[in-house]
Amino acid sequence: MPGSTINLPSPSGGLEDGKQVNVTIRSGRDAKPSDTPAHEPSRILRYADVFDVRTYARKLVKTAKNDKKLDRKKPVLVERSIINHKGQHTHTEVDIKSQALCRVLIGLNKDVEGLSLQKEPPFADPALFFHSRFGLRERLSQEEEQEPPDTALIADISTALQYVDEKHGNNIASLKNLIPSKGITWGLLWALYTPNTMMYHFNEFTEQVQVLRMRSMKVRFRKDSTPYWQINCDMIADDGVKFGYSRKLGLAQRPDLFTDLEIDEFDGSRNIQDLVVYPLQYAEDEMTIRSAAILRGRKYANMKDHSYWETSGPALRETMNDRWESKRSKFTTYGRAMVDASAFRSFNPNLECIPDVHSTLDRGKLTDEQFMICSPVAYGFSFGNKVW
């Protein structure tokens, strides 16, 4: 079954009329079975969550007859295809009826943003099961080795893995064909970018590798209706007031870029390393990059007060015109420089390149992974160039 053309939500959360994009989220009914054993009968229910124009209320309508006979026991998963008042499919949600399975998923996705697993009733996006499949298989093996085994939990985890096979079987098969050659399609980027994964990005202004932490991604549309992936990543930075996580990387400079990391739709497959940001595991010399980023992060975290350094190499400068429009340019530094984020902010309060810390951290208690995602850019004044 080919990738289907679906309607996707607009930046405001609603559905944009007439805007469609090919995103590869294939039904697993025609997928090849994986190593997960089949379970008969099924404990997965599927409904269409529709808006009834007669009652102005939402109701569940059974979808096409399931391939497998349903178990009389309480269902483990209930898939709801959300249909709006125009009859358009907007997104899919999966209700998790098993509390034990819900706890397992919470443990596997600790610190992942946007989860609804702790709501009542708990539900999740189908992509969550895809990204959790390896953890679910590992937990299933552990439970099967327990004495005595928790048969109820084993059955629930097996049902979740069955859902992965049915929903994402073709996506997994496509990745197996693409990944060996380090290729990826635009519609499968969501499957490649696992939340909390370390990401590779080349900072064009300072011409050095930057490591980020993947947080979330979403399809959005430009003014000409062309779709793009908006990638949200975290780094650790000093904004002159607070030290901690920042999602503002200070990179976007084109008028058509709304965020720092965006990937426009492209045809066919593309080399993973040609993307503006991609998982660090696909980079050349991954371990060397990790080690260098940790050492650089330790140095950055120790720049608490103003300090003086001998500098050389590329740097970023931002200026503003009379209409308060910013322009960023790269120049070559030389001579001594004062690094002081607080002073930089005081003398340049309106520059857009200044990061915005949304969650504070203690400089003295960072882990190696946190040192790794520290900003490669320090803010200060170059005495050689006489510019901030």
N, C-alpha and C positions, 0 to 999 in steps of 0.2 A: 504494500500500500504506500503510495507516495506521500511526502510531507504535505499536509493540508494547509489551505489558505484560511486563516482565522482572523477575526477582528480583534484588535488589541486596544487596551485602555489608553486614553489620552493622558498628557501630563497632569491634568486636573483630576484624573480618576475616572471620568466618564468615558463613554465610547465615542470615538470620532466617526461620524457617518462617512461611508465610502472609503475609509482608509483600511487597507488590508495589507498584510505582509506575510511572506512565507517563513514560518518558524517551524522547525522540524520537531514536532511532538506527535509521534505516530502512535496509533493504536497498536496494542500488542497482540491483537487477535490473530494477525498473520505473522507474528514473530516466531523465530525458532525457539524452542524450549531451551532453557539454560539448565545448569546442574541442579537447580532447586527442584525437589520432587513435587510432582503434581498431587493435589489433595482433592479428593472427591468426598462429599459434595463441597461446593464453594461456600465461603463465609464472607463474601464480598457482594454488597448490593449496589446497584447503580440507578440513579434517578436524575431526572431533569428538574431543576429548581426554577420554576417559571413564574412569571407575574400574571395573575388572573385579572384581566381588565374588567371583568364583571363584578368582582368582589374587592378589587384594589388591594389584594393581598397575595402573598407568595404561597405556592403549594408545590408538593412533590408529585411528579408524574413518572411512572415506571418507564424506563427506556426499553429498547428492543430486548427480546427474550434472551436470557443469558445462555451461553453455550453449555454451562454446567448446571446441574441441579443444585438448588440452594439447600444449605444445611438448615435443619429445623432449629438448631441452637441459635443463640443470640449472635448476630453478625459482628464481625471484628471491625470491618471497614465499610463505610457508606460513601460512595462517590456521588457528588452532586455537581452536575453541569449547570452553571448559573446562566440563565437566559433572561435578558432584560425585556422591557415592555414592548420593544420593537421586534422581538423574536430573534435577537442576535445573541450568540454565545459570547460571553465576556471573559469568563475564566472558570476554573474547576476547583472545587474544594473537596477534601476527603475528611469525613468525620471519623474519629478514632473512638470506637466503643469500648475497647479494652484498656483499662487503667494501667495494667501491667505493661502493655506494649507502649502506651503513652510515656510511662516513666523511662523505658529503655530509649525511646527516641529523644527525650529531653536530655538524657545522659550523653547520647551520641552527638547532640547538636548544642552543646554548652556554649554560651556566649554568641550564638547565631542570632542576628537581628531579625525582627519581624515575625517571630514565631507566634502561633496561636495555640500552642500545646497546653498552656496553663489556663486557658479560658474554659468556660463551661457552657456548652460542651466543647471539648478540645477538637480542633480540626487543623489540617495542614494542606499545603500546596503539594500536588503530585511530585514536583521536583525534589521535595524533601526526602521522599522514599528513594529516589534515584541516588541522591548524594549519600544516603545512609546505608546503601546496600551492602557495602563491605563490612561496616560495623555490625549490621544485623546478622550477616553470615557468621562472623566471628562469635557474636553472642550466642547464636544458635548452637554452634559447636561446643561452647563452654557449658551451656545448659544441658546438652545431651550427655556430657561427661559427668555431670553431677550425680551423686548418690544420696537419696533417690532423685531422679530428674523431675523437674516441674513440668509436667505434661501439658498443663494449660498454657503456660508461657511459651513452650515450644510450639504448640499449635498456633498461637497468635503470631509469633515471629515468622513461622512458615507461611501464614496467610499474607503477611506483609511482603515477604519475598515473592510470593505468588503474584501479588499485585504489581510488583516491580517488573516481573516477566511479562505480564499481560499489557501493562501500560507503556513500558519503555524497552521492550524486547528489541524492536528495530533500531532504536537509538543506540543501544549497547552494541548491536551488530555493526552499525555504521561507524562507531568510534573505533571498534577493533580493526576496521579497514583503513581508517584515516590516521590513527595515532602512530603506527609504525613508521610512516613517512613524514611524521610531524605536520600533518595537514589537518585543517578543520574548516567546516562550512559556517557561514554566518548564522544559520538557523540552529546550529548545535553549540554555539558559544556558551549558552547557559549550562550545558552539561560539562563543559571543560572547566568553568570557573566555579569551583566549589567554595562556599563561604568559609572564611578564616584561613584560606590557603595563602601562602606567601607568593607574592607576585613580582615579576621582573618588569622594570620600567627604566628606560634610558632618559635621564634628565637632559634635555637639549640645551639648556642654558649653561649649566656647569659641566656638561659633557662627561657625566659619570653615571654609573649604574645606581639605581635607586630601588630598594626593596620596600614593597608595600604589603599591607594585609587586606585581602579581599573581604568586602562586607556585603555588598548587594549589587544587583544589576536589574535594569528595567528597560523595556523597549519604549522609546519615545519618537515623536515625529517632528521634523523641521517645518518651517513655514511653507515649503514647497511639497509637503506631505511625504517626503522620503524618510524612511525609518532609520533609527540608529540605536545601538545599545549604549545606555548610560551606565558606566562602571563607577561604583563608589568604593573607594579604598581608604584605609586609615594609614596615617604616618604619625610619628611622635615629633612634636616641634615645640619651640618656645616662641610665643607670640608677643613677648615683651611684658605680659602681665601674668599669664599662666603657662605651665608646662604640662603637656599631656597629649592626648589623641586629637588630631585634626584631620578633617576630611577635605579641607581647602588646601590643595597642593600648590596653588599659585602658578599654574601652568597655562590655563586657557587665555588666549589672547586674540583669536579670530572672532569677529562679530557673530558668526554662526555657531560658535561653541558656547554652550550654556554651562558646562562643567569641564573639569580638567581632563577626564578620560572618556572619550567617545569613539565608537567604532561604527562607521557608516555601513550600510548594507552592501555586500559584494556578492558577485556571482561565483558559483563553483566553490572550489576549496582554495585555501590560502595557507601558506606556511605559517605555523604558529609563531615563529620567531620574527615574522614581519609585522605582527600586531603591535599596537602602541603599548599594550600591557598584556602579559600572559603569565601562567603559572611558572614559578621559579624552577620547578623540576624539569622543564623543557629547555632551560638555558644552557649554554656551553659553560663548562667549569662551574657547576652549581656550588660545590663545596668551597671553591676559592672565593666566589662572590659572597657566600654566607660569612666566611671568616673575615673578609675585608669589611663587610658591612657592620659586623659586631665591633670590630676595633674602631671604626669610624664613629659608631654610635656611642661608645664609651667616651670618646674624646668630646663629642657633641654634648652629652649629658653633663660633663664636668665644666662646661662653659656657663656657669651660673652667674658670675659677675663679669664686668668688662675685663677683657684681656687683650693682649697685643700679640700679633702674629706676623711673620714674614710670609708674604703671599706672592703667587704667580699663577697664571692660567686664566681660564674663562670665568666670568662672573656675570650676574644679572643686574641690570639697572632699569628702574621704572620711573617714567616722568609723566606729568599731566599737563595738558594745555589749558587755555582759558575756558574751554567748555567742559572741563573736568573729565576729559577723555584720557585714559591711560595708554601709554605705549611702553612696551618692554623691549629692551635691546640687550645684546650680549657684547661685552667688551673684555679686554685683556687687562688683568690687574698686575701691578708690580709694586715692590716696596712693602712697607709696613702697613698694617691695617688694624683698626680697633674693632673687636667683635663685641657688640653690646645690643642685644635685642630690644631692651627697654629704651635706650637712647634712640635707636632707629625708629621705634614707634612714636616717640615723642616728637621727633623732627619731621616725621613723614606719616602723620596719622591717617591719611586717606588713601594710601597706596593699597591696591588690591592684591599685591603679592604677599602681604602679611598674612600668615596663617591664622585661623580662628580655632582655638582649642575648645572642644566641647566636653572633654572629660579629663580631669586633672590626674596627674601621677606624681609619685615621690621619686625624684631623681636618683636617690640612693638605693632604691629597691627595685630596679628594673631587672627583668630576666634577659637572657641572651636573645630571645625572640623579639623582645621589646627594643633592645639595643639595635637589632638588625633593621628595624623599620624607622629608626631616627632619621630626621631630615638630613640630606646631604648639603643643605644650604644654611649658612650662618649669616646673620644680618649685622652690618656694621658700617664703618667708614674707612675708605681707602685713602691713606695719606699720599700715596704715589699718584693716584688719579684725581684726588681731591673731590670725590663724590661718595654719596651714600650707596 
